[in-house]
Amino acid sequence: MFAAMAASRADIPLYVLKHDMPELYHDPLERSGAQFHTLFQLSAAREFFYPVVWPESGGDPDRATRIPPVALDGEPAVRDDAEIVVVPSHYSSLDRVADHLRRQGYDVVNVADDDWEAVPSLLPYIRGADCVVCSGYSTIMDAAVAGTPCVVHPATDEQDAVAEWIDRFDVTGFTIAPEPIDVLDAVATPPEAPEFRNGADVIAQRVLADVRNPDPYATPDSDAGDGATTIDRAARGHSVRAVPTLLAVGLLTVGSAVHPVRVGTGVYSKLHQAGSYLRRGVSRGLQASKRAASYGATQARSGAKRLHAAAKRLGRAAAAPF
């Protein structure tokens, strides 16, 4: 989204790759936010690529180019293939799932492990595995291109929406596992292998075709040398026309960020977490006050008893004959 804003402001040709369409979401505010994001990106982009694993539906955005799932290709398959590759997202943790799989005897690679070293592409690892467990859509596309059965354990609203659409269309190669125990069952009986072409080739061909052809919005610039172009006023008008949409996007983004249904992400999550800390702090303070008051009362009663006993002893001593 920030790239779309910057490209629109600088009049730089923009190509968008986006899968989270408005129709994915049930919540009206989230759907509205996605709708304005999509609208702005459609207005700013030279071409809007829509990479999906589910079939065409009424939820597809207008003027979008449907393409197969996109995966970043890498080196040939790794030598030591793991049976299971576990790929959490930024907002999820699959460490317990990976540990349970290891205890069941599976050879597991968990890319969240401390000893995992970052690699240019996960595709070779996923291609060499018997099954991949993930939360997010990027790994779903990797699994689709790699032809590896995939178990999806969603953690966020967007991931839940993607999982629901995969389940709705019964996409071959994928199983949805809402709970950790479901992941273990799904890995034991994985789905059939998916079969998809890599949409990265489609994008590369389309972008290169645009680069090699003259820019329809550009005119030759004699001062800049042979082949150089400048963007004319008609092209610059695109960013001006996008300003109202940009303002609406900003408002919807703020509203979506603070909405309660955005579990685990956004400003609301931070406020909710801070509120929880505050409530726990107040509760602990009250408990400490009660304990202090109780302790003080106990000590006061004990002191009173000791004073009373001392007074009785003094009284008996005073009454005794010399």
Salt bridges, closest charged atoms under 4 A:
ASP11 OD2 - ARG236 NH1 3.52
ASP20 OD1 - LYS18 NZ 3.18
GLU23 OE1 - ARG31 NH1 3.81
ASP27 OD1 - HIS259 NE2 3.10
GLU30 OE2 - ARG262 NH1 3.21
GLU47 OE2 - ARG206 NH2 2.68
ASP60 OD2 - ARG66 NH1 2.99
ASP99 OD1 - ARG102 NH1 3.58
ASP113 OD2 - ARG102 NH2 2.72
GLU158 OE2 - HIS19 NE2 2.65
GLU164 OE2 - HIS26 NE2 2.91
GLU164 OE2 - ARG168 NH2 3.46
ASP215 OD2 - ARG46 NH2 3.58
